[in-house]
């Protein structure tokens, strides 16, 4: 295997000329090991076209980085788990690709369970790929020939994998979605699969998202932690003083205390133990001891969440969550270290914009309901959305038999629970609990049953859809379908069958919106950095003087993305400009 090892700028200039006509490059990097990627150093950048392979040593030639900053962004990149390469190159050198094709994402989209480069090579090339050098010392003064060959080998492997995976993805394309055929991903790589086009473009955005991080108000966070710790200690001491020694965080001790000391009759878990979870205990909340147990547990959860956040804050005052681009079967993303998608609303205020900047926060309005209405062709809902009416008020009016003007705030909340619960077919008991714990509305089991009947009478297409899903599950044991973009899914339970196409279309729409917005923001010269994505929400950090323009562009991008997938129901995005994430 031939490759050119580069340690000086003159050689690099000469070799780059050979790659000028190539629309895309096969690319990989090698880095020093550090648990904090902001302190990782990039040792090698190896890349090439269909004939040439370059291995650039940035330790031997730091000046080579300037040439790479000029050359690499002009090209599309093909790589495996490219998010990692983009994250590091973008953070350390401001280098990003024109667009991307990721063999890891391709493997995931093709339904494979094992998607490491080693596994993909074994599956599609029928070879064993030795990755032992991956753990070698990439910070060594001098790299071995084995290390250099290992680095170059990845480029050669990508060169062979790409056409195979491209062909596989295109074989699963169903046509349609003409608007995607004009994208860079489709034109440069010859990709025809709509879902793959959106996901491949999203690789670049996910890498940049991880590199951007999210600013945290560290002093406020530490102050909250200190205050909560004292409050938690005081509450536990008061409980022990009043009721004796009970470990509130031990289900067994709490069960014994509540049943033996207080004489409460608790329901049993599947294992036969007394249930002591917060949901169960909420039924006994009038008892002062139970109320205190629930309160202390909530304090502990908030305390643990804040302590976790403090542990992830870097020296620059930012957290750098990791995002799994396809984190669920629906296509939804997932976040960890920390989970920035699961921050309690009362903690969002500690996430903020740096001095001189603002956060532009936008979310799709009632998007799951809008998608569901179009997906099942529920005419009453579609008409209400077209007229710009409050869908929750409409539902309350139809189900409760009242004029829209007479619907109370509580009744609107109840309708909200019905809309977001019953489109997924939750049971009467589920609706009762969802209304209470999600929206603070108490209804009896009998009332829930009656409400369900009325809801499906008002919106019969949902009833028909749910009936067809249950019939398919009885006959075949599974339901196969697609989101409105074309993302294929297989569901083996009713809950999944009702959930996948709605939430999956929502995930497709968010990614499409991010791709559109990022491209447009760069075209207009805005310094708009996406710092968080939460299912139907985009959080962007921008210079203060650009905030209004970026807010308008973000709203337009999201609504345009929605219009590409929903042809009957209008899509609306709500946008807010703030100093922190708290709306």
Wavefront OBJ file of the C-alpha trace (Angstrom):
o trace
v 0.000 0.000 0.000
v 1.532 3.272 -1.122
v 1.151 6.555 0.738
v 3.067 9.803 1.166
v 4.154 10.692 4.706
v 4.268 14.479 4.955
v 6.377 16.446 7.430
v 6.869 19.739 5.582
v 4.692 22.334 3.840
v 6.480 22.192 0.503
v 5.731 18.507 0.028
v 2.153 19.036 1.197
v 1.564 21.807 -1.356
v 2.759 19.560 -4.138
v 0.650 16.602 -3.062
v -2.515 18.698 -2.584
v -2.359 19.713 -6.259
v -2.927 16.062 -7.162
v -6.226 16.136 -5.228
v -7.590 19.425 -6.587
v -10.026 17.844 -9.043
v -11.453 15.351 -6.549
v -14.934 16.383 -5.288
v -14.516 14.294 -2.143
v -11.778 12.863 0.053
v -11.492 9.728 2.190
v -10.401 11.069 5.581
v -9.422 9.954 9.060
v -7.350 11.344 11.949
v -5.234 9.994 14.781
v -5.169 11.815 18.127
v -3.407 11.643 21.438
v -5.498 10.113 24.221
v -7.213 12.390 26.742
v -10.589 12.046 28.467
v -11.242 15.733 27.699
v -11.323 16.152 23.915
v -10.547 19.886 24.265
v -7.077 18.830 25.465
v -6.588 16.136 22.856
v -3.989 16.858 20.183
v -4.378 15.820 16.552
v -1.247 13.968 15.435
v -2.103 12.733 11.966
v -4.587 13.757 9.308
v -4.699 11.101 6.616
v -6.750 11.585 3.489
v -6.795 10.944 -0.226
v -8.786 10.405 -3.408
v -9.208 7.208 -5.428
v -5.466 7.051 -6.231
v -3.446 9.106 -3.747
v -3.085 8.819 0.037
v -1.431 11.494 2.207
v -0.508 11.111 5.871
v 0.157 14.559 7.338
v 2.041 14.703 10.671
v 0.981 17.867 12.501
v 3.571 17.337 15.240
v 6.387 17.298 12.700
v 4.782 20.062 10.621
v 2.538 22.380 12.690
v 2.531 24.853 9.771
v 0.782 22.230 7.628
v -2.404 22.993 9.551
v -2.730 26.310 7.705
v -2.669 24.578 4.337
v -5.224 22.037 5.546
v -7.483 24.853 6.815
v -7.490 26.268 3.307
v -7.839 23.003 1.393
v -10.030 20.560 3.358
v -13.180 22.751 3.689
v -13.447 22.853 -0.119
v -13.998 19.113 -0.230
v -16.669 16.660 0.855
v -15.365 14.017 3.275
v -15.965 10.282 3.454
v -15.083 8.618 6.751
v -16.146 6.225 9.465
v -17.681 7.839 12.545
v -16.786 11.170 10.950
v -18.411 13.022 13.833
v -15.220 12.371 15.816
v -12.925 13.736 13.105
v -15.092 16.811 12.471
v -15.455 17.529 16.182
v -11.696 17.576 16.684
v -10.724 19.347 13.462
v -13.436 21.976 13.945
v -12.641 22.620 17.601
v -8.857 22.770 17.274
v -8.471 24.271 13.805
v -11.883 25.540 12.669
v -11.834 23.024 9.811
v -15.148 21.614 8.574
v -16.097 19.671 5.427
v -18.222 20.838 2.531
v -20.499 17.876 3.306
v -20.142 14.289 4.458
v -20.698 10.578 3.829
v -20.248 8.431 6.937
v -19.810 4.663 6.570
v -20.810 4.242 10.229
v -24.147 6.011 9.668
v -24.606 4.057 6.437
v -24.212 0.791 8.339
v -26.729 1.911 10.974
v -29.250 2.911 8.283
v -28.827 -0.489 6.644
v -30.006 -2.079 9.887
v -26.754 -3.603 11.107
v -26.313 -4.170 14.834
v -22.505 -3.997 14.831
v -21.187 -0.842 13.206
v -17.536 -0.415 14.201
v -15.141 -0.088 11.274
v -13.851 -3.559 12.067
v -17.398 -5.001 11.936
v -18.325 -3.130 8.750
v -15.147 -4.288 6.991
v -15.833 -7.862 8.027
v -19.436 -7.668 6.786
v -18.924 -5.891 3.461
v -15.317 -6.725 2.512
v -15.053 -10.136 4.164
v -11.745 -9.229 5.803
v -10.336 -8.918 9.301
v -9.144 -5.379 10.112
v -6.408 -5.225 12.731
v -7.079 -2.217 15.010
v -4.395 -2.927 17.625
v -2.341 0.139 16.628
v -5.305 2.356 17.540
v -4.215 2.164 21.183
v -0.561 2.874 20.478
v 1.232 6.053 21.567
v 0.244 8.698 19.012
v 2.078 11.351 20.988
v 5.452 9.641 20.567
v 8.391 11.726 19.384
v 8.717 9.525 16.318
v 5.953 7.351 14.877
v 6.733 3.813 13.763
v 6.257 2.568 10.213
v 3.532 0.315 11.579
v 1.622 3.315 12.941
v 1.899 5.198 9.660
v 0.775 2.173 7.648
v -2.146 1.701 10.032
v -3.225 5.315 9.504
v -2.978 5.036 5.710
v -4.827 1.716 5.757
v -8.036 3.411 6.960
v -8.081 5.624 3.862
v -7.645 2.582 1.638
v -10.452 0.757 3.487
v -12.813 3.737 3.112
v -12.024 3.860 -0.603
v -13.303 0.292 -0.970
v -16.249 0.529 1.423
v -17.812 3.699 0.019
v -19.107 2.383 -3.337
v -20.533 -0.745 -1.695
v -22.454 1.143 0.978
v -23.579 3.800 -1.492
v -25.031 1.091 -3.745
v -26.768 -0.581 -0.779
v -28.355 2.683 0.371
v -29.495 3.611 -3.135
v -31.012 0.157 -3.583
v -33.341 1.013 -0.699
v -34.351 4.389 -2.123
v -38.016 4.668 -3.035
v -37.708 7.765 -5.169
v -39.637 10.939 -4.532
v -38.446 13.815 -2.382
v -37.200 15.722 -5.415
v -36.073 18.640 -3.239
v -33.327 16.447 -1.754
v -31.828 15.584 -5.141
v -30.485 19.120 -5.412
v -28.510 18.935 -2.158
v -24.721 18.738 -2.003
v -24.839 15.254 -0.505
v -26.950 13.916 -3.368
v -25.014 15.658 -6.126
v -21.470 15.036 -4.867
v -21.868 11.416 -3.758
v -24.658 10.307 -6.095
v -26.836 9.420 -3.112
v -30.535 8.867 -3.871
v -31.932 7.595 -0.552
v -33.871 10.505 1.089
v -33.260 9.444 4.688
v -29.572 8.803 3.992
v -29.228 12.220 2.349
v -30.585 13.961 5.462
v -28.529 11.811 7.849
v -25.275 12.214 5.907
v -25.639 15.995 5.869
v -26.393 15.839 9.594
v -23.032 14.188 10.381
v -21.245 17.496 9.835
v -23.746 19.325 12.062
v -23.479 16.750 14.847
v -19.690 17.020 14.897
v -19.876 20.818 15.086
v -22.596 20.628 17.751
v -20.312 18.563 19.973
v -17.387 20.904 19.317
v -19.428 24.025 20.157
v -20.416 23.016 23.691
v -22.917 24.969 25.801
v -21.963 27.781 28.205
v -22.936 27.304 31.859
v -23.264 29.864 34.651
v -20.787 28.033 36.876
v -21.082 30.280 39.948
v -24.872 30.055 39.970
v -24.645 26.306 39.463
v -22.249 25.851 42.390
v -24.375 28.165 44.536
v -27.464 26.077 43.774
v -25.542 22.916 44.619
v -24.417 24.274 47.985
v -27.906 25.538 48.862
v -29.558 22.261 47.864
v -27.060 20.200 49.831
v -27.887 22.123 53.022
v -31.626 21.940 52.328
v -31.409 18.196 51.689
v -29.403 17.565 54.868
v -31.828 19.639 56.929
v -34.868 17.835 55.493
v -33.365 14.412 56.213
v -32.437 15.370 59.781
v -35.952 16.714 60.418
v -37.493 13.528 59.041
v -35.339 11.289 61.245
v -36.060 13.490 64.285
v -39.782 13.175 63.688
v -40.159 9.602 62.448
v -36.996 7.767 63.480
v -34.164 6.376 61.414
v -35.441 5.552 57.926
v -33.347 5.527 54.764
v -35.668 7.407 52.417
v -33.694 6.178 49.424
v -34.137 2.501 50.366
v -37.379 1.091 48.887
v -37.330 -1.722 51.455
v -37.022 0.589 54.477
v -39.617 3.023 53.127
v -42.026 0.121 52.483
v -41.578 -1.172 56.031
v -42.038 2.303 57.490
v -45.197 3.060 55.503
v -46.878 -0.321 55.976
v -45.851 -1.191 59.544
v -45.536 2.212 61.169
v -48.179 4.169 59.275
v -50.433 1.244 58.369
v -50.713 2.179 54.680
v -51.841 -0.499 52.233
v -49.509 -0.155 49.276
v -49.974 -1.962 45.932
v -47.451 -4.664 45.043
v -44.780 -4.633 42.357
v -44.389 -7.502 39.862
v -41.906 -9.082 42.282
v -44.454 -8.975 45.108
v -42.843 -6.158 47.099
v -44.734 -3.092 48.272
v -44.533 -0.346 45.630
v -42.847 2.817 46.909
v -42.111 4.725 43.702
v -43.065 8.418 43.552
v -46.017 7.745 41.264
v -47.511 5.289 43.772
v -46.774 7.491 46.758
v -48.503 10.461 45.100
v -51.791 8.668 45.828
v -51.017 9.057 49.564
v -49.639 12.573 49.352
v -52.126 13.856 51.981
v -50.124 11.953 54.587
v -47.417 14.361 55.938
v -44.749 11.635 56.117
v -45.382 10.507 52.548
v -45.368 14.105 51.323
v -42.001 14.644 53.003
v -40.523 11.471 51.513
v -41.587 12.559 48.029
v -40.233 16.075 48.618
v -36.836 14.813 49.834
v -36.545 12.442 46.890
v -37.229 15.295 44.472
v -34.594 17.421 46.192
v -32.105 14.558 45.857
v -32.840 14.152 42.139
v -32.258 17.845 41.488
v -29.124 17.798 43.655
v -27.732 14.788 41.748
v -28.492 16.418 38.402
v -26.693 19.633 39.394
v -23.730 17.740 40.825
v -23.506 15.766 37.582
v -23.537 18.988 35.555
v -20.788 20.538 37.696
v -18.618 17.507 36.961
v -18.924 18.042 33.214
v -18.053 21.751 33.153
v -14.690 22.357 31.442
v -12.156 25.075 32.212
v -13.779 27.398 29.659
v -17.107 27.250 31.520
v -18.821 25.075 28.934
v -20.162 21.544 28.923
v -19.560 19.417 25.826
v -22.324 16.798 25.586
v -21.925 13.811 23.306
v -24.735 13.292 20.793
v -25.722 9.995 19.244
v -27.063 11.021 15.850
v -29.397 8.041 15.523
v -30.173 7.427 19.173
v -33.453 5.564 18.701
v -35.340 3.561 16.073
v -37.374 6.683 15.341
v -34.209 8.489 14.236
v -34.268 10.734 17.291
v -30.933 11.898 18.636
v -29.725 11.055 22.141
v -27.301 12.953 24.386
v -24.980 12.013 27.236
v -22.121 13.335 29.376
v -24.256 15.287 30.286
v -27.674 14.528 28.837
v -28.430 18.026 27.574
v -31.790 16.860 26.210
v -33.065 15.988 29.680
v -32.452 19.139 31.700
v -35.327 20.023 34.107
v -36.997 23.312 33.149
v -36.017 24.979 36.428
v -32.347 24.221 35.668
v -32.324 25.589 32.132
v -31.589 29.087 33.398
v -28.008 28.106 34.235
v -27.269 27.520 30.531
v -26.479 30.908 29.038
v -24.860 32.881 26.273
v -21.344 34.327 26.777
v -20.890 38.068 27.101
v -21.773 39.876 23.870
v -23.865 36.957 22.610
v -27.459 35.760 22.840
v -29.264 32.454 22.624
v -31.830 32.060 19.870
v -34.241 29.335 21.008
v -36.784 27.886 18.579
v -39.167 24.960 18.760
v -41.804 23.463 16.510
v -45.294 24.299 17.776
v -47.486 21.248 18.568
v -45.462 19.336 16.014
v -46.382 15.766 16.988
v -50.073 16.647 16.781
v -49.598 18.304 13.392
v -47.656 15.323 12.050
v -50.236 12.877 13.414
v -53.116 14.811 11.844
v -51.491 14.636 8.415
v -50.240 11.081 8.800
v -53.752 9.697 9.420
v -55.499 12.399 7.355
v -57.698 13.555 10.245
v -59.684 16.246 8.446
v -61.043 18.042 11.520
v -57.561 18.549 12.933
v -56.107 19.522 9.564
v -58.813 22.144 9.082
v -58.234 23.563 12.580
v -54.502 23.870 11.978
v -55.092 25.515 8.601
v -57.286 28.123 10.285
v -54.638 28.741 12.950
v -56.981 27.693 15.747
v -55.916 26.476 19.186
v -56.078 22.695 18.728
v -56.434 22.026 22.453
v -59.413 24.361 22.708
v -60.954 22.718 19.632
v -60.538 19.270 21.186
v -62.032 20.415 24.492
v -64.958 21.959 22.656
v -65.674 18.831 20.593
v -65.162 16.273 23.354
v -66.883 18.192 26.175
v -69.655 19.576 23.991
v -68.972 23.222 24.778
v -68.531 26.382 22.775
v -64.885 27.303 22.225
v -65.348 30.520 24.186
v -66.575 28.558 27.231
v -63.524 26.247 27.496
v -61.704 26.829 30.790
v -57.966 26.728 31.379
v -58.288 23.382 33.188
v -60.383 21.928 30.366
v -57.760 23.020 27.845
v -55.134 21.187 29.934
v -57.325 18.084 29.918
v -57.652 18.349 26.141
v -53.870 18.641 25.911
v -53.532 15.347 27.765
v -56.075 13.765 25.412
v -54.406 15.078 22.266
v -50.873 14.034 23.187
v -51.952 10.775 24.822
v -54.759 9.403 22.691
v -53.057 9.894 19.302
v -50.725 7.174 20.618
v -53.637 5.098 21.922
v -53.014 5.165 25.669
v -55.538 3.345 27.874
v -58.185 4.882 30.130
v -55.954 4.312 33.143
v -53.028 5.786 31.227
v -55.069 8.877 30.346
v -56.138 9.291 33.968
v -52.509 9.199 35.155
v -51.191 11.293 32.246
v -53.782 14.008 32.887
v -52.899 14.097 36.578
v -49.119 13.891 36.500
v -48.559 15.623 33.171
v -51.145 18.387 33.313
v -52.432 18.565 36.898
v -56.024 17.536 36.041
v -57.852 14.925 38.138
v -60.324 12.625 36.389
v -61.793 9.259 37.402
v -61.288 6.024 35.494
v -64.907 6.119 34.312
v -64.517 9.720 33.146
v -61.360 8.730 31.243
v -63.234 5.912 29.471
v -66.003 8.283 28.432
v -63.531 10.913 27.240
v -61.774 8.337 25.041
v -65.075 7.395 23.380
v -65.863 11.033 22.682
v -62.351 11.789 21.425
v -62.439 9.023 18.827
v -65.951 10.020 17.808
v -64.644 13.551 17.198
v -61.518 12.287 15.418
v -62.506 8.952 13.792
v -59.401 8.620 11.588
v -57.285 7.958 14.692
v -59.670 5.231 15.773
v -59.479 3.633 12.317
v -55.674 3.895 12.285
v -55.311 2.309 15.727
v -57.737 -0.456 14.707
v -55.634 -1.224 11.609
v -52.458 -1.374 13.692
v -53.971 -3.847 16.139
v -55.254 -6.013 13.289
v -51.803 -6.063 11.664
v -50.181 -7.025 14.954
v -52.679 -9.862 15.456
v -52.217 -11.206 11.945
v -48.482 -10.659 11.387
v -47.060 -9.916 14.834
v -45.495 -6.745 13.500
v -46.222 -3.486 11.701
v -43.934 -2.177 8.971
v -44.134 1.379 7.777
v -42.324 4.597 6.931
v -42.110 8.133 8.211
v -43.177 10.929 5.892
v -39.546 11.279 4.779
v -39.314 7.549 4.088
v -37.505 6.223 7.188
v -38.406 2.543 7.427
v -39.496 1.066 10.757
v -40.707 -2.240 12.149
v -42.860 -2.242 15.296
v -43.824 -5.293 17.331
v -46.049 -3.583 19.903
v -49.036 -1.295 19.502
v -47.312 1.514 21.399
v -44.319 1.428 19.043
v -46.512 1.122 15.947
v -48.374 4.296 16.915
v -45.250 6.092 18.070
v -42.621 5.411 15.400
v -44.119 7.195 12.362
v -45.030 10.330 14.344
v -41.857 10.806 16.373
v -39.788 9.512 13.472
v -41.173 12.163 11.140
v -40.473 14.737 13.861
v -36.843 13.592 14.045
v -36.536 13.772 10.255
v -37.981 17.287 10.274
v -35.610 18.550 12.967
v -32.537 17.229 11.135
v -33.768 18.654 7.856
v -34.279 22.026 9.563
v -30.774 21.969 11.073
v -29.221 21.192 7.687
v -31.169 23.984 5.965
v -30.484 26.537 8.696
v -26.770 25.784 8.969
v -26.304 26.093 5.214
v -28.260 29.347 5.015
v -26.559 30.889 8.054
v -23.154 30.266 6.470
v -24.329 31.684 3.141
v -25.444 34.888 4.899
v -22.223 35.104 6.921
v -23.812 34.693 10.341
v -21.762 33.355 13.243
v -24.585 31.086 14.363
v -23.486 28.100 16.434
v -25.998 25.422 17.395
v -25.353 24.467 21.028
v -28.227 22.073 21.737
v -30.912 20.011 20.024
v -33.892 18.622 21.946
v -36.241 16.592 19.692
v -38.313 19.569 18.475
v -36.077 22.407 19.674
v -32.956 24.131 18.346
v -30.789 26.318 20.591
v -28.332 28.600 18.816
v -25.593 30.923 20.159
v -25.069 34.119 18.141
v -23.446 37.550 18.458
v -25.906 39.995 19.998
v -26.033 42.190 16.890
v -27.036 39.187 14.707
v -29.679 37.764 17.042
v -32.766 39.256 15.375
v -31.692 38.234 11.868
v -30.682 34.735 12.949
v -33.976 34.301 14.823
v -35.890 35.125 11.656
v -33.708 32.787 9.571
v -34.079 29.933 12.081
v -37.863 30.299 12.118
v -37.978 30.346 8.301
v -35.685 27.308 8.059
v -37.754 25.250 10.495
v -41.070 26.140 8.883
v -39.668 25.484 5.414
v -38.375 22.070 6.542
v -41.855 21.354 7.903
v -43.485 22.333 4.618
v -41.284 19.850 2.751
v -42.712 16.950 4.787
v -46.234 18.126 5.647
v -48.246 19.073 2.582
v -51.632 19.693 4.240
v -50.876 20.893 7.757
v -49.005 24.194 8.201
v -45.932 24.059 10.439
v -45.143 26.840 12.897
v -41.971 27.520 14.872
v -41.870 29.693 17.979
v -38.644 31.677 18.407
v -37.251 33.480 21.417
v -34.077 35.522 22.009
v -32.684 35.282 25.522
v -29.586 35.593 27.655
v -30.196 32.087 29.002
v -32.037 28.923 28.023
v -34.988 29.668 30.274
v -37.762 30.961 28.019
l 1 2 3 4 5 6 7 8 9 10 11 12 13 14 15 16 17 18 19 20 21 22 23 24 25 26 27 28 29 30 31 32 33 34 35 36 37 38 39 40 41 42 43 44 45 46 47 48 49 50 51 52 53 54 55 56 57 58 59 60 61 62 63 64 65 66 67 68 69 70 71 72 73 74 75 76 77 78 79 80 81 82 83 84 85 86 87 88 89 90 91 92 93 94 95 96 97 98 99 100 101 102 103 104 105 106 107 108 109 110 111 112 113 114 115 116 117 118 119 120 121 122 123 124 125 126 127 128 129 130 131 132 133 134 135 136 137 138 139 140 141 142 143 144 145 146 147 148 149 150 151 152 153 154 155 156 157 158 159 160 161 162 163 164 165 166 167 168 169 170 171 172 173 174 175 176 177 178 179 180 181 182 183 184 185 186 187 188 189 190 191 192 193 194 195 196 197 198 199 200 201 202 203 204 205 206 207 208 209 210 211 212 213 214 215 216 217 218 219 220 221 222 223 224 225 226 227 228 229 230 231 232 233 234 235 236 237 238 239 240 241 242 243 244 245 246 247 248 249 250 251 252 253 254 255 256 257 258 259 260 261 262 263 264 265 266 267 268 269 270 271 272 273 274 275 276 277 278 279 280 281 282 283 284 285 286 287 288 289 290 291 292 293 294 295 296 297 298 299 300 301 302 303 304 305 306 307 308 309 310 311 312 313 314 315 316 317 318 319 320 321 322 323 324 325 326 327 328 329 330 331 332 333 334 335 336 337 338 339 340 341 342 343 344 345 346 347 348 349 350 351 352 353 354 355 356 357 358 359 360 361 362 363 364 365 366 367 368 369 370 371 372 373 374 375 376 377 378 379 380 381 382 383 384 385 386 387 388 389 390 391 392 393 394 395 396 397 398 399 400 401 402 403 404 405 406 407 408 409 410 411 412 413 414 415 416 417 418 419 420 421 422 423 424 425 426 427 428 429 430 431 432 433 434 435 436 437 438 439 440 441 442 443 444 445 446 447 448 449 450 451 452 453 454 455 456 457 458 459 460 461 462 463 464 465 466 467 468 469 470 471 472 473 474 475 476 477 478 479 480 481 482 483 484 485 486 487 488 489 490 491 492 493 494 495 496 497 498 499 500 501 502 503 504 505 506 507 508 509 510 511 512 513 514 515 516 517 518 519 520 521 522 523 524 525 526 527 528 529 530 531 532 533 534 535 536 537 538 539 540 541 542 543 544 545 546 547 548 549 550 551 552 553 554 555 556 557 558 559 560 561 562 563 564 565 566 567 568 569 570 571 572 573 574 575 576 577 578 579 580 581 582 583
